Amino acid sequence: MVQEILGHSSVSVTMDVYSHVLPDMQEKAAAVMDALLSENP
């Protein structure tokens, strides 16, 4: 989806440009999911 929105010719171009931000984004997403799943209904 990101590839199409940005107009990159292939997903490898998108990954080459943006892969450096992925580790931090993954950690934040995991923390958010952990918080959401840990809440008592």
mmCIF entry with sequence, helices, sheets and N, C-alpha, C, O atoms, coordinates in Angstrom:
data_MODEL
# 
_entry.id   MODEL 
# 
_entity.id                         1 
_entity.type                       polymer 
_entity.pdbx_number_of_molecules   1 
# 
_entity_poly.entity_id                      1 
_entity_poly.type                           'polypeptide(L)' 
_entity_poly.nstd_linkage                   no 
_entity_poly.nstd_monomer                   no 
_entity_poly.pdbx_seq_one_letter_code       MVQEILGHSSVSVTMDVYSHVLPDMQEKAAAVMDALLSENP 
_entity_poly.pdbx_seq_one_letter_code_can   MVQEILGHSSVSVTMDVYSHVLPDMQEKAAAVMDALLSENP 
_entity_poly.pdbx_strand_id                 A 
# 
loop_
_entity_poly_seq.entity_id 
_entity_poly_seq.num 
_entity_poly_seq.mon_id 
_entity_poly_seq.hetero 
1 1  MET n 
1 2  VAL n 
1 3  GLN n 
1 4  GLU n 
1 5  ILE n 
1 6  LEU n 
1 7  GLY n 
1 8  HIS n 
1 9  SER n 
1 10 SER n 
1 11 VAL n 
1 12 SER n 
1 13 VAL n 
1 14 THR n 
1 15 MET n 
1 16 ASP n 
1 17 VAL n 
1 18 TYR n 
1 19 SER n 
1 20 HIS n 
1 21 VAL n 
1 22 LEU n 
1 23 PRO n 
1 24 ASP n 
1 25 MET n 
1 26 GLN n 
1 27 GLU n 
1 28 LYS n 
1 29 ALA n 
1 30 ALA n 
1 31 ALA n 
1 32 VAL n 
1 33 MET n 
1 34 ASP n 
1 35 ALA n 
1 36 LEU n 
1 37 LEU n 
1 38 SER n 
1 39 GLU n 
1 40 ASN n 
1 41 PRO n 
# 
_struct_asym.id          A 
_struct_asym.entity_id   1 
# 
loop_
_struct_conf.conf_type_id 
_struct_conf.id 
_struct_conf.pdbx_PDB_helix_id 
_struct_conf.beg_label_comp_id 
_struct_conf.beg_label_asym_id 
_struct_conf.beg_label_seq_id 
_struct_conf.pdbx_beg_PDB_ins_code 
_struct_conf.end_label_comp_id 
_struct_conf.end_label_asym_id 
_struct_conf.end_label_seq_id 
_struct_conf.pdbx_end_PDB_ins_code 
_struct_conf.beg_auth_comp_id 
_struct_conf.beg_auth_asym_id 
_struct_conf.beg_auth_seq_id 
_struct_conf.end_auth_comp_id 
_struct_conf.end_auth_asym_id 
_struct_conf.end_auth_seq_id 
_struct_conf.pdbx_PDB_helix_class 
_struct_conf.details 
_struct_conf.pdbx_PDB_helix_length 
HELX_P HELX_P1 AA1 VAL A 2  ? LEU A 6  ? VAL A 2  LEU A 6  1 ? 5  
HELX_P HELX_P2 AA2 VAL A 11 ? TYR A 18 ? VAL A 11 TYR A 18 1 ? 8  
HELX_P HELX_P3 AA3 SER A 19 ? VAL A 21 ? SER A 19 VAL A 21 5 ? 3  
HELX_P HELX_P4 AA4 LEU A 22 ? SER A 38 ? LEU A 22 SER A 38 1 ? 17 
# 
_struct_conf_type.id          HELX_P 
_struct_conf_type.criteria    ? 
_struct_conf_type.reference   ? 
# 
loop_
_atom_site.group_PDB 
_atom_site.id 
_atom_site.type_symbol 
_atom_site.label_atom_id 
_atom_site.label_alt_id 
_atom_site.label_comp_id 
_atom_site.label_asym_id 
_atom_site.label_entity_id 
_atom_site.label_seq_id 
_atom_site.pdbx_PDB_ins_code 
_atom_site.Cartn_x 
_atom_site.Cartn_y 
_atom_site.Cartn_z 
_atom_site.occupancy 
_atom_site.B_iso_or_equiv 
_atom_site.pdbx_formal_charge 
_atom_site.auth_seq_id 
_atom_site.auth_comp_id 
_atom_site.auth_asym_id 
_atom_site.auth_atom_id 
_atom_site.pdbx_PDB_model_num 
ATOM 1   N N  . MET A 1 1  ? 0.826   -1.184 0.000  1.00 0.00 ? 1  MET A N  1 
ATOM 2   C CA . MET A 1 1  ? 0.000   0.000  0.000  1.00 0.00 ? 1  MET A CA 1 
ATOM 3   C C  . MET A 1 1  ? 0.876   1.257  0.000  1.00 0.00 ? 1  MET A C  1 
ATOM 4   O O  . MET A 1 1  ? 0.639   2.190  -0.767 1.00 0.00 ? 1  MET A O  1 
ATOM 5   N N  . VAL A 1 2  ? 1.881   1.268  0.862  1.00 0.00 ? 2  VAL A N  1 
ATOM 6   C CA . VAL A 1 2  ? 2.773   2.431  0.942  1.00 0.00 ? 2  VAL A CA 1 
ATOM 7   C C  . VAL A 1 2  ? 3.479   2.638  -0.394 1.00 0.00 ? 2  VAL A C  1 
ATOM 8   O O  . VAL A 1 2  ? 3.615   3.767  -0.864 1.00 0.00 ? 2  VAL A O  1 
ATOM 9   N N  . GLN A 1 3  ? 3.921   1.551  -0.996 1.00 0.00 ? 3  GLN A N  1 
ATOM 10  C CA . GLN A 1 3  ? 4.584   1.633  -2.295 1.00 0.00 ? 3  GLN A CA 1 
ATOM 11  C C  . GLN A 1 3  ? 3.695   2.338  -3.310 1.00 0.00 ? 3  GLN A C  1 
ATOM 12  O O  . GLN A 1 3  ? 4.158   3.214  -4.040 1.00 0.00 ? 3  GLN A O  1 
ATOM 13  N N  . GLU A 1 4  ? 2.434   1.963  -3.358 1.00 0.00 ? 4  GLU A N  1 
ATOM 14  C CA . GLU A 1 4  ? 1.504   2.567  -4.311 1.00 0.00 ? 4  GLU A CA 1 
ATOM 15  C C  . GLU A 1 4  ? 1.259   4.039  -3.993 1.00 0.00 ? 4  GLU A C  1 
ATOM 16  O O  . GLU A 1 4  ? 1.245   4.876  -4.896 1.00 0.00 ? 4  GLU A O  1 
ATOM 17  N N  . ILE A 1 5  ? 1.069   4.356  -2.725 1.00 0.00 ? 5  ILE A N  1 
ATOM 18  C CA . ILE A 1 5  ? 0.805   5.741  -2.334 1.00 0.00 ? 5  ILE A CA 1 
ATOM 19  C C  . ILE A 1 5  ? 1.984   6.640  -2.692 1.00 0.00 ? 5  ILE A C  1 
ATOM 20  O O  . ILE A 1 5  ? 1.800   7.756  -3.178 1.00 0.00 ? 5  ILE A O  1 
ATOM 21  N N  . LEU A 1 6  ? 3.193   6.146  -2.447 1.00 0.00 ? 6  LEU A N  1 
ATOM 22  C CA . LEU A 1 6  ? 4.388   6.951  -2.709 1.00 0.00 ? 6  LEU A CA 1 
ATOM 23  C C  . LEU A 1 6  ? 4.826   6.913  -4.166 1.00 0.00 ? 6  LEU A C  1 
ATOM 24  O O  . LEU A 1 6  ? 5.673   7.701  -4.586 1.00 0.00 ? 6  LEU A O  1 
ATOM 25  N N  . GLY A 1 7  ? 4.251   6.001  -4.931 1.00 0.00 ? 7  GLY A N  1 
ATOM 26  C CA . GLY A 1 7  ? 4.581   5.923  -6.350 1.00 0.00 ? 7  GLY A CA 1 
ATOM 27  C C  . GLY A 1 7  ? 5.903   5.244  -6.647 1.00 0.00 ? 7  GLY A C  1 
ATOM 28  O O  . GLY A 1 7  ? 6.487   5.468  -7.707 1.00 0.00 ? 7  GLY A O  1 
ATOM 29  N N  . HIS A 1 8  ? 6.387   4.413  -5.727 1.00 0.00 ? 8  HIS A N  1 
ATOM 30  C CA . HIS A 1 8  ? 7.628   3.686  -5.967 1.00 0.00 ? 8  HIS A CA 1 
ATOM 31  C C  . HIS A 1 8  ? 7.391   2.560  -6.970 1.00 0.00 ? 8  HIS A C  1 
ATOM 32  O O  . HIS A 1 8  ? 6.310   1.974  -7.022 1.00 0.00 ? 8  HIS A O  1 
ATOM 33  N N  . SER A 1 9  ? 8.412   2.272  -7.758 1.00 0.00 ? 9  SER A N  1 
ATOM 34  C CA . SER A 1 9  ? 8.281   1.261  -8.800 1.00 0.00 ? 9  SER A CA 1 
ATOM 35  C C  . SER A 1 9  ? 8.199   -0.151 -8.244 1.00 0.00 ? 9  SER A C  1 
ATOM 36  O O  . SER A 1 9  ? 7.650   -1.041 -8.892 1.00 0.00 ? 9  SER A O  1 
ATOM 37  N N  . SER A 1 10 ? 8.741   -0.365 -7.046 1.00 0.00 ? 10 SER A N  1 
ATOM 38  C CA . SER A 1 10 ? 8.684   -1.690 -6.430 1.00 0.00 ? 10 SER A CA 1 
ATOM 39  C C  . SER A 1 10 ? 8.757   -1.534 -4.921 1.00 0.00 ? 10 SER A C  1 
ATOM 40  O O  . SER A 1 10 ? 9.172   -0.497 -4.404 1.00 0.00 ? 10 SER A O  1 
ATOM 41  N N  . VAL A 1 11 ? 8.343   -2.591 -4.221 1.00 0.00 ? 11 VAL A N  1 
ATOM 42  C CA . VAL A 1 11 ? 8.391   -2.547 -2.763 1.00 0.00 ? 11 VAL A CA 1 
ATOM 43  C C  . VAL A 1 11 ? 9.836   -2.494 -2.272 1.00 0.00 ? 11 VAL A C  1 
ATOM 44  O O  . VAL A 1 11 ? 10.091  -1.994 -1.177 1.00 0.00 ? 11 VAL A O  1 
ATOM 45  N N  . SER A 1 12 ? 10.773  -2.994 -3.051 1.00 0.00 ? 12 SER A N  1 
ATOM 46  C CA . SER A 1 12 ? 12.177  -2.947 -2.618 1.00 0.00 ? 12 SER A CA 1 
ATOM 47  C C  . SER A 1 12 ? 12.679  -1.509 -2.547 1.00 0.00 ? 12 SER A C  1 
ATOM 48  O O  . SER A 1 12 ? 13.509  -1.191 -1.695 1.00 0.00 ? 12 SER A O  1 
ATOM 49  N N  . VAL A 1 13 ? 12.194  -0.639 -3.422 1.00 0.00 ? 13 VAL A N  1 
ATOM 50  C CA . VAL A 1 13 ? 12.567  0.778  -3.348 1.00 0.00 ? 13 VAL A CA 1 
ATOM 51  C C  . VAL A 1 13 ? 12.049  1.371  -2.045 1.00 0.00 ? 13 VAL A C  1 
ATOM 52  O O  . VAL A 1 13 ? 12.774  2.080  -1.348 1.00 0.00 ? 13 VAL A O  1 
ATOM 53  N N  . THR A 1 14 ? 10.806  1.081  -1.721 1.00 0.00 ? 14 THR A N  1 
ATOM 54  C CA . THR A 1 14 ? 10.210  1.582  -0.480 1.00 0.00 ? 14 THR A CA 1 
ATOM 55  C C  . THR A 1 14 ? 10.999  1.086  0.725  1.00 0.00 ? 14 THR A C  1 
ATOM 56  O O  . THR A 1 14 ? 11.312  1.862  1.628  1.00 0.00 ? 14 THR A O  1 
ATOM 57  N N  . MET A 1 15 ? 11.319  -0.204 0.740  1.00 0.00 ? 15 MET A N  1 
ATOM 58  C CA . MET A 1 15 ? 12.060  -0.763 1.871  1.00 0.00 ? 15 MET A CA 1 
ATOM 59  C C  . MET A 1 15 ? 13.470  -0.174 1.968  1.00 0.00 ? 15 MET A C  1 
ATOM 60  O O  . MET A 1 15 ? 13.961  0.083  3.067  1.00 0.00 ? 15 MET A O  1 
ATOM 61  N N  . ASP A 1 16 ? 14.119  0.039  0.821  1.00 0.00 ? 16 ASP A N  1 
ATOM 62  C CA . ASP A 1 16 ? 15.458  0.632  0.849  1.00 0.00 ? 16 ASP A CA 1 
ATOM 63  C C  . ASP A 1 16 ? 15.436  2.034  1.450  1.00 0.00 ? 16 ASP A C  1 
ATOM 64  O O  . ASP A 1 16 ? 16.351  2.421  2.177  1.00 0.00 ? 16 ASP A O  1 
ATOM 65  N N  . VAL A 1 17 ? 14.391  2.786  1.144  1.00 0.00 ? 17 VAL A N  1 
ATOM 66  C CA . VAL A 1 17 ? 14.297  4.169  1.610  1.00 0.00 ? 17 VAL A CA 1 
ATOM 67  C C  . VAL A 1 17 ? 13.873  4.252  3.073  1.00 0.00 ? 17 VAL A C  1 
ATOM 68  O O  . VAL A 1 17 ? 14.391  5.079  3.825  1.00 0.00 ? 17 VAL A O  1 
ATOM 69  N N  . TYR A 1 18 ? 12.928  3.394  3.482  1.00 0.00 ? 18 TYR A N  1 
ATOM 70  C CA . TYR A 1 18 ? 12.303  3.556  4.790  1.00 0.00 ? 18 TYR A CA 1 
ATOM 71  C C  . TYR A 1 18 ? 12.629  2.477  5.813  1.00 0.00 ? 18 TYR A C  1 
ATOM 72  O O  . TYR A 1 18 ? 12.148  2.563  6.943  1.00 0.00 ? 18 TYR A O  1 
ATOM 73  N N  . SER A 1 19 ? 13.414  1.478  5.477  1.00 0.00 ? 19 SER A N  1 
ATOM 74  C CA . SER A 1 19 ? 13.664  0.378  6.415  1.00 0.00 ? 19 SER A CA 1 
ATOM 75  C C  . SER A 1 19 ? 14.382  0.826  7.683  1.00 0.00 ? 19 SER A C  1 
ATOM 76  O O  . SER A 1 19 ? 14.277  0.160  8.712  1.00 0.00 ? 19 SER A O  1 
ATOM 77  N N  . HIS A 1 20 ? 15.101  1.929  7.631  1.00 0.00 ? 20 HIS A N  1 
ATOM 78  C CA . HIS A 1 20 ? 15.814  2.396  8.823  1.00 0.00 ? 20 HIS A CA 1 
ATOM 79  C C  . HIS A 1 20 ? 14.874  2.816  9.942  1.00 0.00 ? 20 HIS A C  1 
ATOM 80  O O  . HIS A 1 20 ? 15.286  2.853  11.101 1.00 0.00 ? 20 HIS A O  1 
ATOM 81  N N  . VAL A 1 21 ? 13.620  3.133  9.626  1.00 0.00 ? 21 VAL A N  1 
ATOM 82  C CA . VAL A 1 21 ? 12.693  3.547  10.670 1.00 0.00 ? 21 VAL A CA 1 
ATOM 83  C C  . VAL A 1 21 ? 11.906  2.381  11.253 1.00 0.00 ? 21 VAL A C  1 
ATOM 84  O O  . VAL A 1 21 ? 11.231  2.539  12.270 1.00 0.00 ? 21 VAL A O  1 
ATOM 85  N N  . LEU A 1 22 ? 11.983  1.225  10.628 1.00 0.00 ? 22 LEU A N  1 
ATOM 86  C CA . LEU A 1 22 ? 11.161  0.099  11.047 1.00 0.00 ? 22 LEU A CA 1 
ATOM 87  C C  . LEU A 1 22 ? 11.431  -0.411 12.460 1.00 0.00 ? 22 LEU A C  1 
ATOM 88  O O  . LEU A 1 22 ? 10.468  -0.652 13.188 1.00 0.00 ? 22 LEU A O  1 
ATOM 89  N N  . PRO A 1 23 ? 12.675  -0.589 12.894 1.00 0.00 ? 23 PRO A N  1 
ATOM 90  C CA . PRO A 1 23 ? 12.880  -1.116 14.255 1.00 0.00 ? 23 PRO A CA 1 
ATOM 91  C C  . PRO A 1 23 ? 12.194  -0.268 15.326 1.00 0.00 ? 23 PRO A C  1 
ATOM 92  O O  . PRO A 1 23 ? 11.557  -0.815 16.225 1.00 0.00 ? 23 PRO A O  1 
ATOM 93  N N  . ASP A 1 24 ? 12.312  1.032  15.246 1.00 0.00 ? 24 ASP A N  1 
ATOM 94  C CA . ASP A 1 24 ? 11.685  1.901  16.237 1.00 0.00 ? 24 ASP A CA 1 
ATOM 95  C C  . ASP A 1 24 ? 10.169  1.808  16.153 1.00 0.00 ? 24 ASP A C  1 
ATOM 96  O O  . ASP A 1 24 ? 9.493   1.779  17.181 1.00 0.00 ? 24 ASP A O  1 
ATOM 97  N N  . MET A 1 25 ? 9.636   1.761  14.955 1.00 0.00 ? 25 MET A N  1 
ATOM 98  C CA . MET A 1 25 ? 8.193   1.661  14.773 1.00 0.00 ? 25 MET A CA 1 
ATOM 99  C C  . MET A 1 25 ? 7.672   0.341  15.314 1.00 0.00 ? 25 MET A C  1 
ATOM 100 O O  . MET A 1 25 ? 6.590   0.294  15.900 1.00 0.00 ? 25 MET A O  1 
ATOM 101 N N  . GLN A 1 26 ? 8.432   -0.734 15.123 1.00 0.00 ? 26 GLN A N  1 
ATOM 102 C CA . GLN A 1 26 ? 8.013   -2.040 15.617 1.00 0.00 ? 26 GLN A CA 1 
ATOM 103 C C  . GLN A 1 26 ? 7.972   -2.054 17.131 1.00 0.00 ? 26 GLN A C  1 
ATOM 104 O O  . GLN A 1 26 ? 7.046   -2.613 17.717 1.00 0.00 ? 26 GLN A O  1 
ATOM 105 N N  . GLU A 1 27 ? 8.953   -1.452 17.772 1.00 0.00 ? 27 GLU A N  1 
ATOM 106 C CA . GLU A 1 27 ? 8.977   -1.398 19.234 1.00 0.00 ? 27 GLU A CA 1 
ATOM 107 C C  . GLU A 1 27 ? 7.792   -0.608 19.771 1.00 0.00 ? 27 GLU A C  1 
ATOM 108 O O  . GLU A 1 27 ? 7.157   -1.024 20.740 1.00 0.00 ? 27 GLU A O  1 
ATOM 109 N N  . LYS A 1 28 ? 7.489   0.522  19.153 1.00 0.00 ? 28 LYS A N  1 
ATOM 110 C CA . LYS A 1 28 ? 6.360   1.337  19.598 1.00 0.00 ? 28 LYS A CA 1 
ATOM 111 C C  . LYS A 1 28 ? 5.040   0.604  19.386 1.00 0.00 ? 28 LYS A C  1 
ATOM 112 O O  . LYS A 1 28 ? 4.164   0.632  20.251 1.00 0.00 ? 28 LYS A O  1 
ATOM 113 N N  . ALA A 1 29 ? 4.899   -0.046 18.245 1.00 0.00 ? 29 ALA A N  1 
ATOM 114 C CA . ALA A 1 29 ? 3.666   -0.788 17.959 1.00 0.00 ? 29 ALA A CA 1 
ATOM 115 C C  . ALA A 1 29 ? 3.490   -1.930 18.954 1.00 0.00 ? 29 ALA A C  1 
ATOM 116 O O  . ALA A 1 29 ? 2.380   -2.186 19.419 1.00 0.00 ? 29 ALA A O  1 
ATOM 117 N N  . ALA A 1 30 ? 4.580   -2.613 19.279 1.00 0.00 ? 30 ALA A N  1 
ATOM 118 C CA . ALA A 1 30 ? 4.503   -3.705 20.248 1.00 0.00 ? 30 ALA A CA 1 
ATOM 119 C C  . ALA A 1 30 ? 4.109   -3.184 21.625 1.00 0.00 ? 30 ALA A C  1 
ATOM 120 O O  . ALA A 1 30 ? 3.333   -3.825 22.334 1.00 0.00 ? 30 ALA A O  1 
ATOM 121 N N  . ALA A 1 31 ? 4.635   -2.033 22.003 1.00 0.00 ? 31 ALA A N  1 
ATOM 122 C CA . ALA A 1 31 ? 4.295   -1.452 23.300 1.00 0.00 ? 31 ALA A CA 1 
ATOM 123 C C  . ALA A 1 31 ? 2.819   -1.059 23.353 1.00 0.00 ? 31 ALA A C  1 
ATOM 124 O O  . ALA A 1 31 ? 2.156   -1.267 24.369 1.00 0.00 ? 31 ALA A O  1 
ATOM 125 N N  . VAL A 1 32 ? 2.309   -0.494 22.269 1.00 0.00 ? 32 VAL A N  1 
ATOM 126 C CA . VAL A 1 32 ? 0.895   -0.112 22.215 1.00 0.00 ? 32 VAL A CA 1 
ATOM 127 C C  . VAL A 1 32 ? 0.012   -1.351 22.302 1.00 0.00 ? 32 VAL A C  1 
ATOM 128 O O  . VAL A 1 32 ? -0.963  -1.371 23.053 1.00 0.00 ? 32 VAL A O  1 
ATOM 129 N N  . MET A 1 33 ? 0.350   -2.377 21.541 1.00 0.00 ? 33 MET A N  1 
ATOM 130 C CA . MET A 1 33 ? -0.440  -3.607 21.563 1.00 0.00 ? 33 MET A CA 1 
ATOM 131 C C  . MET A 1 33 ? -0.387  -4.250 22.943 1.00 0.00 ? 33 MET A C  1 
ATOM 132 O O  . MET A 1 33 ? -1.398  -4.752 23.434 1.00 0.00 ? 33 MET A O  1 
ATOM 133 N N  . ASP A 1 34 ? 0.779   -4.238 23.567 1.00 0.00 ? 34 ASP A N  1 
ATOM 134 C CA . ASP A 1 34 ? 0.916   -4.793 24.911 1.00 0.00 ? 34 ASP A CA 1 
ATOM 135 C C  . ASP A 1 34 ? 0.018   -4.057 25.889 1.00 0.00 ? 34 ASP A C  1 
ATOM 136 O O  . ASP A 1 34 ? -0.652  -4.678 26.715 1.00 0.00 ? 34 ASP A O  1 
ATOM 137 N N  . ALA A 1 35 ? 0.002   -2.730 25.798 1.00 0.00 ? 35 ALA A N  1 
ATOM 138 C CA . ALA A 1 35 ? -0.839  -1.942 26.691 1.00 0.00 ? 35 ALA A CA 1 
ATOM 139 C C  . ALA A 1 35 ? -2.315  -2.227 26.452 1.00 0.00 ? 35 ALA A C  1 
ATOM 140 O O  . ALA A 1 35 ? -3.082  -2.361 27.406 1.00 0.00 ? 35 ALA A O  1 
ATOM 141 N N  . LEU A 1 36 ? -2.719  -2.322 25.192 1.00 0.00 ? 36 LEU A N  1 
ATOM 142 C CA . LEU A 1 36 ? -4.111  -2.587 24.875 1.00 0.00 ? 36 LEU A CA 1 
ATOM 143 C C  . LEU A 1 36 ? -4.550  -3.980 25.336 1.00 0.00 ? 36 LEU A C  1 
ATOM 144 O O  . LEU A 1 36 ? -5.650  -4.148 25.862 1.00 0.00 ? 36 LEU A O  1 
ATOM 145 N N  . LEU A 1 37 ? -3.693  -4.962 25.138 1.00 0.00 ? 37 LEU A N  1 
ATOM 146 C CA . LEU A 1 37 ? -4.044  -6.326 25.502 1.00 0.00 ? 37 LEU A CA 1 
ATOM 147 C C  . LEU A 1 37 ? -3.941  -6.579 26.998 1.00 0.00 ? 37 LEU A C  1 
ATOM 148 O O  . LEU A 1 37 ? -4.500  -7.552 27.503 1.00 0.00 ? 37 LEU A O  1 
ATOM 149 N N  . SER A 1 38 ? -3.238  -5.718 27.703 1.00 0.00 ? 38 SER A N  1 
ATOM 150 C CA . SER A 1 38 ? -3.083  -5.886 29.149 1.00 0.00 ? 38 SER A CA 1 
ATOM 151 C C  . SER A 1 38 ? -4.214  -5.238 29.937 1.00 0.00 ? 38 SER A C  1 
ATOM 152 O O  . SER A 1 38 ? -4.385  -5.515 31.124 1.00 0.00 ? 38 SER A O  1 
ATOM 153 N N  . GLU A 1 39 ? -4.991  -4.371 29.277 1.00 0.00 ? 39 GLU A N  1 
ATOM 154 C CA . GLU A 1 39 ? -6.085  -3.702 29.965 1.00 0.00 ? 39 GLU A CA 1 
ATOM 155 C C  . GLU A 1 39 ? -7.180  -4.700 30.315 1.00 0.00 ? 39 GLU A C  1 
ATOM 156 O O  . GLU A 1 39 ? -7.479  -5.616 29.549 1.00 0.00 ? 39 GLU A O  1 
ATOM 157 N N  . ASN A 1 40 ? -7.766  -4.502 31.481 1.00 0.00 ? 40 ASN A N  1 
ATOM 158 C CA . ASN A 1 40 ? -8.897  -5.322 31.893 1.00 0.00 ? 40 ASN A CA 1 
ATOM 159 C C  . ASN A 1 40 ? -10.188 -4.714 31.349 1.00 0.00 ? 40 ASN A C  1 
ATOM 160 O O  . ASN A 1 40 ? -10.411 -3.513 31.498 1.00 0.00 ? 40 ASN A O  1 
ATOM 161 N N  . PRO A 1 41 ? -11.031 -5.516 30.729 1.00 0.00 ? 41 PRO A N  1 
ATOM 162 C CA . PRO A 1 41 ? -12.274 -4.975 30.174 1.00 0.00 ? 41 PRO A CA 1 
ATOM 163 C C  . PRO A 1 41 ? -13.247 -4.510 31.236 1.00 0.00 ? 41 PRO A C  1 
ATOM 164 O O  . PRO A 1 41 ? -14.334 -4.033 30.911 1.00 0.00 ? 41 PRO A O  1 
# 
